Amino acid sequence: MSRTAHIVRTTGETSVDVYVDLDGTEKTVDVSTGVGFYDHMLHQLGKHGGFDLKIAVKGDLHIDSHHTMEDTAIALGQAFAEALGDKAGVVRFADASVPLDEVLARAVVDLSGRPYMVHEEPVDIAPMISTDYPTSMTRHILESFAYHARICLHVTVLRASNPGQKPDAHHVIEAQFKALARALKYATRINGTDIPSTKGVL
């Protein structure tokens, strides 16, 4: 059975078009949100998650990047929820730790159907990456995705720098997205036919 979804979300602030194939080739990742660093992070999600992912967004970037990033995360979460269907046969639980030079991040996923998110990262990272990615948005992006994907998600930065050095915001955030990608890859993998819950439903 195909595990794909196509979500179109249109508001007075943004127009978001998302396609995801959970069993993709990881070769088809095409992302354009108008926010360069965000594109880079979403590309990590597709590539390291092994998903085919297409995202096209037109947002009110003349105001700021908040609406564009938030609405993209919402639509992406909705796409994952739809593509997962009834979740029959999925592994369900997974965790992944990913290093990026001096940074070590961990993501833990439960495809529970109950949205929840815990996020820990350094408070002293730079407030901006480039001119349009506020680093404070990372938590909101992950939270919006987890809520609309209906998953429980814990993302923790275990190490952010060598002693005496300031954290590199780029590495801190990229390691989180790569860890999330890997955890999603393992959690969504088919490993049987039953729904992995004593309730019989997720």
N, C-alpha and C positions, 0 to 999 in steps of 0.2 A: 504494500500500500504506500502510495506517495505521501511523504511527510513534508508538504510544501504549504506556503501561505503567501497571499498577496494582500497587503493592507494599504488602503489609501485613506489618509487623514487630512481633511481640509478645514481650516479655521480662518478667521479674519486675520490671523498673524502668519500662518504657514500653510504650505501644501507639501505633504510628505507621501512618498510612494516607496513602499518597502516590499521586497520579495525575498523569501528565505527558503532554502531547501536543506533540511537537516542532514540529508544523506548525499550531499553534494560532492563535488570533486575537489573543492577548495581552490580550484583554478579560476572560478568565476566570482570575483569579488570586485564590485564596481560601486564606489561610494562617492557621492557629491552632495555635501550639505552647504557648501560655501564657507565652512569653518575649517581651515586647513588641518589643524592639529586634531580636531574631532574626526575628520576623515581618516587620518592616520590611525587613530585608536579603533575606529570601526573596522578598518581594514585588518587590524590585528585580530579582531574578534572573528572575522570570517576565515582568515588564513589559518590561524592556530586552532580554531574550533572545527575546521574541516567542513564548514558550511558554504554553500553557494549563497551569496548575499548581494543584493542589488538595492541601493538606497539613493533616491533622488529627492532633493529638498529645495524648495524655494521659500525663504523666510524673510522676515522684516529685519534684515541685518543692518539697515540704516538706523534702527533703534539700538539694538545690541544683539548678542548671539544667544541670549537665554531661551527665547521661545523656540528657536530653531533646534537647539540641542535637546530641550525638554520634550518637544513634540516628536522628534525623531526617536528618542528613547521610549516614549509611550507606544508609538506605532511598531517599533521593533519588538517590544515586549508582547504586544497583541499578536504579532506574526508568530513568535515562538509558541505562544499558548495555542494558537490555531493549528500550527504545524504538528504539535505534539499530540493533538487529538485526545483520545481517552488514556493515553500513556501506557497502553498494554505492551508489556515486554520490555519496557525501558529499565535501565539499571537503577535509576531514580536518584541515588546518593552518589556524590563524587567530590573529591577535593584535588586541588593541584597547587603546588608551590613552584613559582617561577623566579629565577634570579635575572636581574639585568644589571650587570657589573656590580656596583656596590649595594644595590637594592634587592631585597627579597620580599616577595608578596605571596600571599596565600588566599585562595578562594575556595569556599565550601558551598556546595549546592544541594538542595533537596527539592525535587520537582513535586512538591507537596500539595499544590493547589491552594496553599495558604500563604499569601504574600507577607514576607517579613524580610527586613534587611538590617544588618549590623555592619558598620563601616569604621575602620580605624586607620588613619594615616597621620603623618607628622603635621603638627599645627604650624610649623615654621617654614613651610615651603613657600616659594615665590608666589605672589598672588595672581600672576598672569603668565601664560605661555603665549608668545607672539602678542598680537594686539587684540585677539578676539576669543581667547579661551581663558576665562577665570578659573583658576584651579579649584575654587570652592564649588564649582559645578560638578565635579567628579562624583561626589556623594549623591547629588540630586539626580544625575544621569543614572547611576546604578540603582537608586531607590525607585525611580520611575520605571525603569526596565523591569526590576524584580516584581513590583506591584502588578504591572500589566501582564507579565509572563506568568504570574501567580506561582512564584517560586519563593523558597526561603534561601536567602543569600547572605553569607558572611564573607567580607573581604577585609583582610588585615595586612598592613605593611609591617612585616616582622623586623626588617632592618632597612634603614634609609640612607646611611652614609658611613664612611669610615670615620674613626674617632678624630675629632677636631675639624671635620669638614661639614659644610652646610649641605642639606639634601638637594639633589638635582630634581626639580619638579618634573621635568620631562620623564626621567627614569622612574620616579615614584609612581606616576600615573600610568605609564606604558606597562610596567610590570603588573599592575592591577588588571588591566584589560587582557593581557596575555594569560594571566592566571584564571580569570573568568572564562576566557575562551576554552582553555584546556578542561576546566571543571565541567563546563557545559557539554563539551565533546564527549566526555566519559559518561556523564549523567544521562544524556539523551540516547546513548547507544542501545540498540536492541539486543537483549540477552535472554529471550524467552518469549512467552505468549501471555502470561498472566499479568494482571495489574498488581504491581508490587506494594500492596497495602492490605492489612488485615481487614480494613473496611470494605475492600473490593472496589474502591473508587478513589481517584486522586483528583 
